[in-house]
Amino acid sequence: MDKIIVEGGKQLKGAVRISGAKNAVLPVLAATLLTRGRNIIQGVPKVRDVATMIKLLEDLGVEVESYHNEKIILDTSRADNPEAPYDLVSTMRASCLVLGPLLARLGEARVSLPGGCAIGERPIDLHIKGLEAMGAKITLEHGYVQGKADYLKGIKFYFDTVSVTGTANLLMAAVLAEGETILENAAKEPEVVFLADILNLAGAKISGHGTDIIAIEGTTSLKPIECTIFPDRIETGTFMIAAAITQGDVTIENCIPKHVEPISLKLQEAQVGVEISKNKIRVKSKGPISCVNAKTHPYPGFPTDIQAQFMALMTLAQGQSIIVETVFENRFMHVSELKRMGADISLDGHTAIINGVKSLSGAPLMATDLRASASLVLAALAAKGSSIISRVYHIDRGYVGIEKKLSKLGAQIRRIK
Ligand code: UD1
């Protein structure tokens, strides 16, 4: 298994280019199942979760006509297998995104239940409840969600909890359902808005996306999808924090500043310089980092996917900061590893209390989930001495060549096999 070795203490300087958004491309790939023909998707980030989703689509009968230079052409004409097997779904929860499209396309789906993960139980009860309301008969057998539907009908559905993939799943099912669907308390994440926009380009009739209430007028067929994936806001935020934590000066290119506004504002509050232009952000140290509180919320709130990285920064801030996680029940797996580096953090339920320390020291570290591993890389960049991070397959799920991008900025970081 690969490991990442970081020699801390180098200030990052230069420019970095952000890749396409993982969480945008995954639902778009699933949505190709709603079409029959050649789908052309550009700006596809080369990360492990995307490879898993492509493998899953191939299992379902989708043909990968070509895939190079971030461009994939998928022929969905002959996708007729309704089963998403355990070995793929177990490595990536987002595989459940094929549930709605398969039911809409084949009237049948057999998708392994994702199960728990390092950041909590993460049920898909809302996905299932919504699809049942649309007329699907769903049973749970042998660890699989089995769905059958002669046809899907439009519904009015209220999400008890804002769910990103839940909204995407029901949205995709509703596009080919009979009649109108209204999704209330829907997710407003840019990835959901993008999905709705590209489905509309393919012939869907969706309105209200980007607000709490999305309306979908069902249609009988869609044209194949053609789109370019927008830049990843979590990768953007991670590099912004990398610049801040190393007291560096980094220009983040090919990003959408609007998508990372809460992160920019929090960094400014922490006395880090943030200059924003059209599709670039320059993050420049202005001296010591001030303590700042943060609370995670669905978009446009402070993203839970940046909580761990922001906490790494706060371990080196002057004073005490409080970080509250409201989206997931168990997303503090990085805390014990940061403490092994000398961070002063105590946990009280969903709240982390961080007393800034003067320095962190490099240590052998274990990545536990995707964003937790990013926080460890950031802490290691700022720490004194060297750190060895193992289980980096977690980080490869969502970051394109993170060690290469960081090393171009001057970090002393390398991967060993
Ligand atoms: C997506 C993102 C993930 C991000 C998360 C929150 C993708 C592929 N992944 O995950 O990176 O961290 O949004 O921004 O886009 N919930 C239920 N029942 C459900 C569904 C969700 O109770 O049926 C709860 C979850 O346990 C969690 C909360 O809702 O507490 C939000 O989860 P959700 O938005 O669904 O996360 P994902 O879509 O899995």
Residues whose N, C-alpha, C, O or C-beta is under 5 A from the ligand:
A	BS01	UD1	N23 A94 R122 P123 I124 D125 L126 H127 T161 V162 S163 V164 T165 G166 T304 D305 V327 F328
